[in-house]
Amino acid sequence: METIRFADREHKAFYNQMLTKTRNNDVYHQAFFYAMGICPETRRNIHALFDFKEGGIRPEGLAAPWQTGGTRRLCRLTFNLWNGWTEEGKENRSAPYELFDCGFAPYFFEAILLRYPEYCRSLERAAPRFSEKAR
């Protein structure tokens, strides 16, 4: 796998710590903890967003008073990457138009790459190039 780009040292440390804590390195956990580690608020409040005992997301964490517009976008993307979750009645808030309208967007792509490694590959390597005549 290519090198993962982290926002800072704390982001990388959180990611590694959470994968160790859950003892699970599958693409779901990788994408989830990568994305949740992007900002300090979600790192500090990870127990409100992930149920470590049951091993699943806690969507009710979206209503927490510490949430901001940016952290809600981050959580919605992360929950969606986990299992396709969308907020009932507010599904449009999980669309790229809404989600990527924040400073975390460059790291969202990294989370998507982690979650879907079989589909997110370089087009240079994935398919032969067509000549101008073939277009």
Secondary structure, 3 states (H helix, E strand, C coil): CCCCCCCCHHHHHHHHHHHHHHCCCCHHHHHHHHHHCCCHHHHHCHHHHEECCCCEECHHHHHCCCCCHHHHHHHHHHHHHHHCCCCCCCHHHHCHHHHCCCCCHHHHHHHHHHHCCCCCCCHHHHCCCCCHHHC
